[in-house]
Amino acid sequence: MPYTFSFEDLPLDQPFESPARTLSEAELVMFSMLTGDWGAIHADEEFAKTTPLGRRMFHGTFGIALAIGMSATLLHFTTPVIAALGVREWSYRAPLFVGDTVHLRMTIVEKRRTSAGNRGIVSRRLQLVKHDGSVAQEGFADLMIAV
């Protein structure tokens, strides 16, 4: 169930956690198809066995897309989202593999009204957390919402 807040009531520095989900082979293949990136580390099991990781891994950008998608279902606003303003300072800390179970930890780290006063900027820290508690990917994603 998503959390719903007005701009004024958004709590700073309080983590919100999504339900977990297990990453599938189908998602790896579909993301390769969508992006056209069939790099051997993603698509060639025999090649991947020769690498230090020993198996295929998801694309780094899959984690960004997954985190952004999970954030959209985790927190709702009482006013419309106007625009995504960007992703910044994104770090790849650990690989994602088929069979990994992940969830999103999201924290509102800053909010401010624009100079016009009828819009707000919400800065969110997103952390894609693996089943063992380690952070696979993290960064910041900012939104503009009506206030």
C-alpha positions as a Markdown table, in Angstrom:
| # | Residue | x | y | z |
|---|---|---|---|---|
| 1 | Met | 0.0 | 0.0 | 0.0 |
| 2 | Pro | 1.5 | 3.4 | -1.0 |
| 3 | Tyr | 2.0 | 6.2 | 1.4 |
| 4 | Thr | 0.2 | 9.5 | 0.5 |
| 5 | Phe | 1.3 | 12.9 | 1.6 |
| 6 | Ser | 0.8 | 16.6 | 0.7 |
| 7 | Phe | 4.0 | 18.6 | 0.0 |
| 8 | Glu | 3.7 | 20.3 | 3.4 |
| 9 | Asp | 3.4 | 17.0 | 5.3 |
| 10 | Leu | 6.2 | 15.1 | 3.6 |
| 11 | Pro | 8.5 | 13.9 | 6.3 |
| 12 | Leu | 12.2 | 14.5 | 5.9 |
| 13 | Asp | 14.8 | 11.8 | 6.7 |
| 14 | Gln | 12.2 | 9.1 | 7.3 |
| 15 | Pro | 12.8 | 5.9 | 5.2 |
| 16 | Phe | 10.0 | 4.3 | 3.4 |
| 17 | Glu | 10.4 | 0.7 | 2.2 |
| 18 | Ser | 8.7 | -1.1 | -0.7 |
| 19 | Pro | 7.6 | -4.7 | -0.8 |
| 20 | Ala | 10.4 | -7.0 | -2.1 |
| 21 | Arg | 10.5 | -8.7 | -5.4 |
| 22 | Thr | 12.7 | -11.3 | -7.0 |
| 23 | Leu | 14.4 | -10.5 | -10.3 |
| 24 | Ser | 13.7 | -12.9 | -13.1 |
| 25 | Glu | 15.4 | -14.2 | -16.3 |
| 26 | Ala | 12.5 | -12.7 | -18.3 |
| 27 | Glu | 13.3 | -9.2 | -17.0 |
| 28 | Leu | 17.0 | -9.6 | -17.9 |
| 29 | Val | 16.0 | -10.7 | -21.5 |
| 30 | Met | 13.3 | -8.0 | -21.8 |
| 31 | Phe | 15.7 | -5.2 | -20.7 |
| 32 | Ser | 18.3 | -6.4 | -23.2 |
| 33 | Met | 15.6 | -6.4 | -25.9 |
| 34 | Leu | 14.3 | -2.9 | -24.8 |
| 35 | Thr | 17.8 | -1.3 | -24.8 |
| 36 | Gly | 19.4 | -3.4 | -27.6 |
| 37 | Asp | 22.3 | -4.1 | -25.2 |
| 38 | Trp | 23.2 | -7.7 | -25.7 |
| 39 | Gly | 26.6 | -7.4 | -24.1 |
| 40 | Ala | 28.1 | -10.8 | -23.3 |
| 41 | Ile | 28.1 | -10.2 | -19.5 |
| 42 | His | 24.3 | -9.9 | -19.8 |
| 43 | Ala | 23.4 | -12.4 | -22.5 |
| 44 | Asp | 26.1 | -15.1 | -22.8 |
| 45 | Glu | 26.2 | -17.5 | -19.9 |
| 46 | Glu | 29.3 | -19.3 | -21.1 |
| 47 | Phe | 31.2 | -16.0 | -21.4 |
| 48 | Ala | 29.9 | -14.8 | -18.0 |
| 49 | Lys | 31.3 | -18.0 | -16.4 |
| 50 | Thr | 34.8 | -16.8 | -17.3 |
| 51 | Thr | 34.4 | -13.5 | -15.6 |
| 52 | Pro | 35.2 | -12.8 | -11.9 |
| 53 | Leu | 31.4 | -12.8 | -11.1 |
| 54 | Gly | 31.0 | -16.2 | -12.8 |
| 55 | Arg | 27.5 | -15.5 | -14.1 |
| 56 | Arg | 25.4 | -13.0 | -16.1 |
| 57 | Met | 24.3 | -9.8 | -14.4 |
| 58 | Phe | 21.7 | -7.2 | -15.0 |
| 59 | His | 22.5 | -4.0 | -16.8 |
| 60 | Gly | 23.4 | -1.2 | -14.3 |
| 61 | Thr | 20.6 | 1.0 | -15.9 |
| 62 | Phe | 18.1 | -1.8 | -15.1 |
| 63 | Gly | 18.6 | -0.9 | -11.4 |
| 64 | Ile | 17.9 | 2.8 | -12.0 |
| 65 | Ala | 14.8 | 2.0 | -14.0 |
| 66 | Leu | 13.6 | -0.5 | -11.3 |
| 67 | Ala | 14.3 | 2.0 | -8.5 |
| 68 | Ile | 12.4 | 4.8 | -10.2 |
| 69 | Gly | 9.5 | 2.4 | -11.0 |
| 70 | Met | 9.3 | 1.1 | -7.4 |
| 71 | Ser | 9.4 | 4.7 | -6.1 |
| 72 | Ala | 6.4 | 5.6 | -8.2 |
| 73 | Thr | 4.3 | 2.9 | -6.4 |
| 74 | Leu | 5.7 | 3.6 | -2.9 |
| 75 | Leu | 4.9 | 7.2 | -2.4 |
| 76 | His | 1.9 | 9.2 | -3.8 |
| 77 | Phe | 1.3 | 12.9 | -3.5 |
| 78 | Thr | -2.1 | 14.6 | -3.0 |
| 79 | Thr | -1.2 | 17.0 | -5.9 |
| 80 | Pro | 0.1 | 16.0 | -9.4 |
| 81 | Val | 3.7 | 15.3 | -10.2 |
| 82 | Ile | 4.6 | 17.8 | -12.9 |
| 83 | Ala | 8.0 | 16.5 | -13.9 |
| 84 | Ala | 10.9 | 14.2 | -13.1 |
| 85 | Leu | 13.9 | 16.5 | -12.8 |
| 86 | Gly | 16.7 | 14.0 | -13.1 |
| 87 | Val | 18.8 | 11.3 | -11.4 |
| 88 | Arg | 22.1 | 12.3 | -9.9 |
| 89 | Glu | 25.0 | 10.8 | -8.0 |
| 90 | Trp | 24.0 | 7.2 | -8.9 |
| 91 | Ser | 26.3 | 4.5 | -7.7 |
| 92 | Tyr | 26.6 | 0.9 | -8.6 |
| 93 | Arg | 27.7 | -0.9 | -5.4 |
| 94 | Ala | 26.9 | -4.5 | -6.1 |
| 95 | Pro | 25.8 | -6.5 | -9.2 |
| 96 | Leu | 22.2 | -7.6 | -9.6 |
| 97 | Phe | 21.6 | -11.2 | -10.7 |
| 98 | Val | 18.7 | -13.3 | -11.7 |
| 99 | Gly | 17.1 | -14.6 | -8.5 |
| 100 | Asp | 18.1 | -11.7 | -6.3 |
| 101 | Thr | 15.3 | -10.4 | -4.2 |
| 102 | Val | 15.3 | -6.6 | -3.8 |
| 103 | His | 13.3 | -3.8 | -2.3 |
| 104 | Leu | 13.5 | 0.0 | -2.4 |
| 105 | Arg | 14.3 | 2.2 | 0.5 |
| 106 | Met | 13.4 | 5.8 | -0.2 |
| 107 | Thr | 14.0 | 8.8 | 2.0 |
| 108 | Ile | 12.9 | 12.4 | 1.3 |
| 109 | Val | 16.1 | 14.4 | 1.9 |
| 110 | Glu | 15.0 | 17.9 | 0.9 |
| 111 | Lys | 11.9 | 19.7 | -0.2 |
| 112 | Arg | 11.5 | 23.4 | -1.2 |
| 113 | Arg | 9.0 | 25.6 | -3.0 |
| 114 | Thr | 10.0 | 27.2 | -6.3 |
| 115 | Ser | 10.2 | 30.9 | -6.5 |
| 116 | Ala | 6.7 | 31.0 | -8.1 |
| 117 | Gly | 5.4 | 29.3 | -4.9 |
| 118 | Asn | 2.9 | 27.0 | -6.7 |
| 119 | Arg | 5.4 | 24.1 | -7.2 |
| 120 | Gly | 7.6 | 22.1 | -5.0 |
| 121 | Ile | 10.9 | 20.3 | -5.6 |
| 122 | Val | 11.2 | 17.0 | -3.8 |
| 123 | Ser | 14.6 | 15.3 | -3.6 |
| 124 | Arg | 14.5 | 11.6 | -2.8 |
| 125 | Arg | 17.4 | 9.3 | -1.9 |
| 126 | Leu | 16.7 | 5.9 | -3.5 |
| 127 | Gln | 18.5 | 2.7 | -2.4 |
| 128 | Leu | 17.9 | -0.6 | -4.1 |
| 129 | Val | 18.5 | -3.1 | -1.3 |
| 130 | Lys | 19.3 | -6.8 | -1.8 |
| 131 | His | 17.9 | -9.6 | 0.4 |
| 132 | Asp | 21.1 | -9.7 | 2.5 |
| 133 | Gly | 20.7 | -6.1 | 3.4 |
| 134 | Ser | 23.4 | -4.8 | 1.1 |
| 135 | Val | 22.8 | -1.8 | -1.1 |
| 136 | Ala | 23.2 | -2.7 | -4.7 |
| 137 | Gln | 22.5 | 0.8 | -6.2 |
| 138 | Glu | 21.8 | 4.2 | -4.8 |
| 139 | Gly | 21.4 | 7.8 | -5.8 |
| 140 | Phe | 19.1 | 10.8 | -5.8 |
| 141 | Ala | 16.0 | 11.5 | -8.0 |
| 142 | Asp | 14.2 | 14.8 | -7.9 |
| 143 | Leu | 10.6 | 15.6 | -8.7 |
| 144 | Met | 8.6 | 18.7 | -9.2 |
| 145 | Ile | 5.1 | 18.6 | -7.9 |
| 146 | Ala | 2.2 | 21.0 | -7.7 |
| 147 | Val | 1.6 | 22.5 | -4.3 |
